[in-house]
Amino acid sequence: MFKKEQIIKGVSASPGIAIGKAYVISEDILKVEKRIIKDAELSEEIKNLETALLKTKREIVDIQSKMAKEMGSNYANIFDVQLMLLEDRVLLEEIIERLRKELLGVEYIFFDVLKKYKRALEKLEDPYLKERAQDVNDFGKRVLKNLIGKDASRIKELRNKAIIIAHDLSPSEAAVLNPEYVLGLVTESGGSTTHTAIMAKSFEIPAVVGTGSIMGNIEIDDPIIIDGSRGVLIVNPHQATLKEYENKKNKIDEKFLNLLKLKDLKSQTKDGTSIKIMANIELSHEVKSAINHGADGVGLYRTEYLYLNRSDLPSEEEQYQAYKLVTLQMTPNTVIIRTLDLGGDKLVSQLDMSYELNPFLGWRAIRFCLARPAIFKVQLRAILRASVHGDLQIMFPMISNIEEMEEARKIVNEVMQEFDKEEIPYNKDVKIGAMIETPSVAMTCDHFKNKADFFSIGTNDLIQYTIAVDRINEKIAYLYDPAHPGVLRLIENIIQKSGENNIPVGMCGEMAGESRYLPLLLGLGLRNFSVSPLIIPELKLVASSVTLDQAKEIAREVMGLSSREKIRQYLSLKLREILGSDYAELIEA
């Protein structure tokens, strides 16, 4: 057991700081022992299995219904794999066959068969299929609970505020989380795209995953600190550490409360130049957060999250309903839907997307969509159907040449022609744009006149491609820097050439959400920004504190500097000057 302060590094799954006592969810809750039965008891054992399966199905359907109502069908669909297992005749026949041959209790046979399935999945290289082992485990625990009459989860027992520590958190366990009691989440396994991470972000609960084996060293009620932003877990913190994080948490909480009061500020500079500060979202229910934080629209709707953590592909109708919901809620503001950006670190096994040696330079985003037009068309049909409900626009990711833009637009036109024949209404003047994420398009964006109705600069990929740095490689993470002079010159060129050719341009990468870069980007001519909803009030404050002349002067100074360190220092200094000490401290909290 950890008796002294221990700092454990994991993976950041959901930002924020949580301080509280540990609530350990042991994997050893159900103990399954061999039980010898007689031939005469076989029918009763089979009947017990069927009863348990039926009860499990009712439970899962109830959870699905609850999640669909509260969080949307995207979350509810994560239980589809478990429902398929319930209907798997091969699985059921294997259990019954072994039951007859071995004459052991049905709970042991069931447990042993499921264990074999789980181990087989865990050995696979495909990340999606490996994650399905979690579904098998969750399914097995629920059935066993109903077979032997014990609850497989202690999460429901939680009645005091605590930080949950678990090896993994299954979909059904995550579904019954009560945010009122759960201060934070820590799991030994998992990554930033697991169910735990998605749920934690949705509930705005700090979370750290992938800590490795820690449960044997943590006891219930041990004091715990989670720093979700840094992916750090601190067990049995010293008083000095506890005080330090209490101060950090108070500052962060106070910062967001004070900034939230500014959400209704007009998006404009101090001298009245109008800008747009929009929201990036992944799932349709997040539009509420965008509205609550004063967004001027949705500048980036990452639709690939509709395709992840499921065993099938989303239908046209399912996608249409999701896009329609967001568009209606944001009316009269703009909603920009980015088409599928799968590949890279987002693989979907049902689309035959195998791992590649250089995935970020490989078969991803628009390249995948153009190679699989049938899948692409389903999404485009859903988007175009939703376009009649408001100002909905289409944006293609990872465009690297003019031919890709032309081919993508050609497929859109084919769908429009199909709609005309089928008499399906859509916005015939829907705007179609491109993300600028590659240096090739950053340098030739003027060629896209009459091809792209707008641009959005995706700095996350543009920076890594420009500097030749893998942004998820910890060894070279220090090289990934928006302040690199080469990156800034590319951005300057994009804004200048787009303006000369009357192509509106915005920015939706993480750089747009960093306050110190806002005056610089305004000075370079950028007027449209799309960021995490939580950042919107902060950017409104910065924008309302700087004049356009000040911003242009900052841009002139920065573009003459050759060192990224000097650029960062200069921008931080100017931000403090613009805001004054009180507001600067608010931003830096």
N, C-alpha and C positions, 0 to 999 in steps of 0.2 A: 504494500500500500504506500501511496505517496504521503509522507509525513511532512516533507519540506516543500517549499514552493517549487512547482514544476511548470516549465513553459513548453508547450507541445505545439508543433507546427503542423497545420493541416492545409486544406484547400478552402479558400473563401467561397462560400455558397450564398450568403445573404449578408449585406453590410449592417453595421451598427454594433453597439456594445450592450452586453447583458451581464448582470452581476446577480448571483443567487446561489441557491443550494442545488446539488446534483440530485437528479431523480433517475436512477439507473434501471434501464429496462433489460433484464437478463434474457438471453436466448434460451436458457435452460428451464423455462417455466413448465413445459410439458415433458414428462418423463414417460417414455413408451417402453414397456417391458414385454418379454415373450410370455404368452399365456396359451397353454395347450388346451385345445378344445376336442370334442368328440364329433363323429360324423353326424349325429342327431342334432348337433347345434349349428351346423353349417347354414341352414336356411335362416336361422335367427341372426347369425352374423351378417349375412348378405342383406337382410332386411334392415339391420342397424346401419349398414353402410349407405343404403339407398335413402334412409331417413336423414342421415347426416348430410348427404349430398344435397337433398332437397332443401333442408334448412339453411345450408350454406348458400345455395342459390338465392333464396329469399333475402338473406342478409346482404349479399353483394348487390342485388337489384335495388334494395332499399338505400344502400350507401350511394349507388350510382344516381338514384333519383335525387337524393339530398344534395350531392355535389353538383349535378346538372342545374338544380334550382338556384343554389347559392353561388356557384363559381363558373358555370357554363359547361357545355357538353365536352369541351376539350379535356377538362380534368376527369370527367366521368368516364371517358373512353379508356382510361388507363386500366380499367377492370375487364376489358374485353377478353384479354388473354385468360383470365381466371374463369370466365364464363365458358370459354372454349374448352378448357380443361374439364369442366363439369360435364360437357357433352361428348368427351373423348371416349368412344367405345373401346378403342385399343387399350387405353389405360385401365378402364373398368374391367375388361376381360382378363387382363394380366393379373389384376388384383384377385379376381374371383378364382382364376386358374391356380394361382399360388396358394390361395386359401384352402382349396380342395386337396391340393397335393401335400401341403405342409401341416395342415390342421393346427394352425396358430391363430391367435386372436386377430380379428380384422384390423384393429388399430395398429398392430405391429407390422402386418403385411403392407398396409397402406403407407405407413411411415417409411418402410424400407424401399418400396417401389418409387415413391416420390424423391427419396434421397438419391437414388440412381439417376433420375431425370435431372435433378438439380446439379449434380456433379458433372454430368455430361455437358450441360449448358455452360457451366463455369470454366470448362476447359477450352471452349471455342474462342477464336481470336476476334470474331465479329463483336464489336462493343454492344450493339443492339441486342444480339442474342444472349450475350453474357448477362445483360441487365434483366433478361427474362427469367433468370434463375431466381431473382427476387420475387417475381410473380408466383413462381412455383412454390417457393418457401412460404409466402403469405397465404396462398391457397391451401397448402398442406396444414398450416397452423389452424386455419379456420375450420377445416374439416375435422381435424383431430380434436379440437375443442368440443365440437358437436358429437364426436364419437364417444369421448370419455367424460363429457360434462364439465369441462373446466375452461375458463377463459384464457385464451392464448396471449392476451395483451393486458398490461397493467396501466396503460395510458388512461383508460376510463376511470381508474381509481384516483387519478391526480386531482386533488381538491385544494392544493396550496400552490402558490406561484413557485416555479422551479425551472431548472435547465435540464432538459431531457438528454441523457447519455445512452446511446444504443449502438449495437453493432451495425445495424441498418434500420431504416424506418420504411416499412412496407406501405404501399398505397392505401390499404384499408386502415392502417394505424394512423397515417397522416391525415386521413379523411375525418377521423374523430378527434383531432386536435382541437382543444379549446384555447384560442389565443388569450383568453382571460387569465389562464393559469400558466401557459408556456412562455417563459421568458426568452428561451433560446434553444437551439438544437445542436447536438454534436453527434456525429456518427463515425465509427471506425472506418467504414468503407464508403465508396461512392465518390462521385465527381461533381463538377459544377452544373451538370445537366441532368442529374438524377431527380427522381420524384421529390426527394427531401428538399433539394435546392429550389425547385420550382414552387413547392408549397410554401417554403419559408419566405421567399420573395413576395409571394402573393399576400401573405399575412403580415409582411414587414417585420418578420422575426429574425434576429441575428442568427446565423448558422455557420458552423465550420464542419466540413466533412473530410473523409480520407485521412484521419489522424493515425491510423494503424492501431495495433492492439493496446488499448488503454483501460478497458472495462475491468480487468482483473486488479487494477491499481486504484480504482475510484469507488468509494462507498457512498451509499445514500446519505444525503445531507452534507457531504464534503463541500466547502466553499469553492465556487467556480467563477471565473471570468471568461467571457467570450468576446474576442475582438473580431467580429465578422468581416470587417473591411480588410484586415491583414491576414485572416485565416489562422488566428492564434487562439489557443486554449490555455488558460492558466489555472492550475489546480493548487489549492491551499496557498493562496497568495499571501505574501508578507503584508503587514499593515501599511507599509509605505506604498506597495504596489496597489493595494486596494484603494487607498486614498487617491493615488494618481489616476486610476481608472474611474473612480467616482467623479472626480473633477472633470475628466474627459467626457463622461456620459452626460453630466449636467450641462456642460458647454454645448455638446451636440444637440441635446434635447431643447435647450433654450434657443440655440441658433435656429433650429427648424420652426419653432413656435413663432419667433420674431419675424423670420423671413416669410412665413405663411401669411402674416398680416399684410404683406406687400403683393400678394398674388393678383390683386385687382388693379395694380398699377398699369397704366397704358404702356404698351411695348413701343417705346420711343426714346430717343436720346434727349439730353438735357435741353437742346435747342429745338426739339420738336420733330426730328426726322423719324418717320415711322419705320419700324422693323417688325418682323414676326419671330416670336419665340414659341416653337411648336414642341410636341412631345414625341419621343420614341416609345413604342409599345410592342410587346410580344404577343399578348393575348387580349381578346376582345374586352374582357372585364376590366382591364387596366385603363380603359378610357375614362372611367370614373375618377381615377387618380389624376389623370391629365386635366380634366375639367376642374377638379378641386384645387389644383395648383395653378390655375389661370392660364392654361395653354391656349394658344391662338390656332390650334388645329393639331392634327397628327402628321408630322413630317416624315415619319418612318414607321410603318407597320410591318414588322418582320414576320411574314406569313409561314416560314418554315416550321415554326413551333406547333402549327396545326398537324404536322406530319410526324413529329417525334413522339416517342414513348407510347407507341400503339402498334398493333399487329396488322393493320390494314391502311389503305389510303383514304383520306377524307373525300367524301363525295362532293359533287358540284353543289348539291343542295346545302350540305353542312357548311361549306365554305361561303356560299352566298349568304346564309343566315348570319355568319360571323361578320362578314364585311358590311352587310346591311345594318347590323346593330351598331357598329362603330360609326358608320356614316351618318345614320339618323341622330345618334347622340351628339355628334360634333357639329351638325348643321347649325348655322350656315358656314362654318369654318371648313377648310380643306382637309381631306384625308388622303395621304399618299401611301398607296399599297405597294410595297416592294415584292416583286414576284420571287418565287422560290430561290433561296440562297443556300441550297444544300451542298454538301461536300466540305472539304477542309476539315474542321473539327466536328461537323454535324453530318453523321452518316446514318442512312436509313436502309436497313437490310432488305426490306421488302421491295426496294427499288434497285436491287443488285448493285449497290454502291460499295465496292470493296475498298480496303485501305490501300492508299498509294504511297510511294516513297516520299514524294513531295506534295502532300495533299492540298496545300494552299496555292500551289502552282498548277494544280491538276484539273480533273474533271469535276467542276463545281459551278454553281450559280447558273448564269445564262448559258454556259457551255453544256451543262447537263440538260437544261430545258430545251435547247435547240436540238439536242440529240434524241430527246424523248418527247416529241411534239404532242403525242396523245395525252400524256400527263399534263403538259404545259397548257394544252387547250382546255382541259377541265377547269384549271384555275382561272384562265382568262375568261371563260364563260361565266364563272361565278362572279368575277370582278365586274365584268360588263353589265351583268344583270343588276348588280348592286349600284351601278353608276347612276341609275335614275333616281336614287334617293338623296342625292346631295352632290357636293363638289368632290367627287372621288377621282383620283388620278393614279396612273400606273407608272411604276418605275422599275427599270431593269437593272439588276446588279452585275458587277464584274464585266462590264463592257470593255473590250480591249481594242476594238477596231470598228470602222464604219460598217463593214459587212455584217457583223453581228447585230448591229442596231437595225439595219435594213431587213434582215431575215426575221428578227423578232417582230418588227412592225408588220411584216408580211403575214405572219401567223395571226396577229391581232385582226388584220383585215379579213382573213379567211373566216374567223369566228364571226365578225360583223356581217359578212355575206350570208353565213348560215343563219344568223338571227333574222336578217331581212326576209329570208325564205320562210323561216318558221314563225315570222311575225312576233318575235320576242322583243319587247322594248329595251332600249339601251341608249346611253348618251352618245350620239354620233360624233360629238365634238370633244370626247374625253381626251384630256391631255396625257401625253406619253413622254416620259423622261428617262434619264439614265443616271446611274451613280458613277461618279468619277473616282475610281479606286486604283487605276493603273497609270503609271507614268506615261504610257503610250497615248492614252486619251487626254491626259492632263496637258500634253504638248501639242495635241492636234484637235482640241475641242472646237476650234473655229470651223473645222470641216463638217461639223454636225448641224450647221444651219439648215433648217427645213427637215432635219431628221429627228432632232430632239426638241420637245417643247420646253423642257427645263432640265437643269442639272442639279445634283446634290453631291457634295464632296464627301466621300466616305473615308475619313482620315485614318481609321483603324488599319485598313489594308493599304491605303496609299503610303502611309509612313513606312510600313514594314517592307513594301516593295521598293520604295525609293532608297532606303538606307540599307536594304538587303539584310534585315534582321527579323528573325522569327520572334514575334511578340509574345509567344507563350513559352519560350525557352529561357529558363531562369538564369542560365550562365551568361547570356548576352542581353538580358532585359534592360541593362543600364544604357544600351545603345539606342533603344526605342525612345525617340524624343520628338515631340511636335515642334520644339524650338530649333531643330536642325535647320540651318540656313537654306539647304537644298530643298527641304520640304516647303519652307515659307516661299521660296521663289516659284515653286510649282503652283502653290495656291494662288499667289499673286498673278501668275500667268492665266490660270483658269478664270479668275474673276475678271481680269482685263479682257481676254479674248471673248468670253461669254457676253460681256457688256457691249463690246463692239459689234457683236452679231445678234444683239437683242434676245439672248437666251437667258431667262432668269436663272440664277444660281443660288443654292443654299448649302448648308453644311449639316450633316447628321452624324458624324463621327464623334468620338468622345472628346476630341479637342474643342468642339463647340460648347461643351459643358464646363470647361475650365475658365473661371472668371477672368484670370489675368490675360487670356488671349482675346477676350471680347473687344476691348478698345482697338487692338491691332487689326482684328478682322473687320471691324467697322471702318477703320481708316483705309483698309485695302479695297473697300467697296462692298463688302458682304452685308446683306440686309435680312437674310432668312436663316434661322438657326433651329435645329431640332435636337432635343436633349432629353435625358431622364426627367420625368415629371417633377421629382423632388428638387431639381436644380432650377426650375423656371423662375420662382420668386427671386432667387439670388441674381440671376442674369438680368431680370427687370430692374433690380436695384442698381446694378453696375451701369446698365445702359442709360438709366435716367440721371446718372451722375456725371456723364461725360458729354462734351459737345463734339460735333463732327470735326471741327477744326482741331481740337485736342487729339482726337483719334487719328486724323491724318498726319499730324506731327509725330505722334508715336510710331506710326507705320514708317514714316521717312527715316526716323532714327534706327528702328529695328532692322530695316532692310539694308542698312549700311554696316551692320555688325557681322562679324565673321565667326563668333564663338557662341555655341548654344548656351553655355553657362552665362555669358554676359547678357544674352537675350532674355533668359529667364529672370536674372537678377533685375534687369532694367524694367521688365514688365511688372514684376512684383512691386518694385518701388513706385512706379507710376500708378498702379492700382491703389496703393495706400494714399498717395497724394490726391487722387480723384475722389476717393470715398471719405477721406478724413479718418482720424483715429478710431472714432466710435464704430463707424460702419466697417472699417477695415478689420477690426477685431471680430465683428460679427461674421464676416466672410471666412476668416482664418480659424475660427473656433473648431 
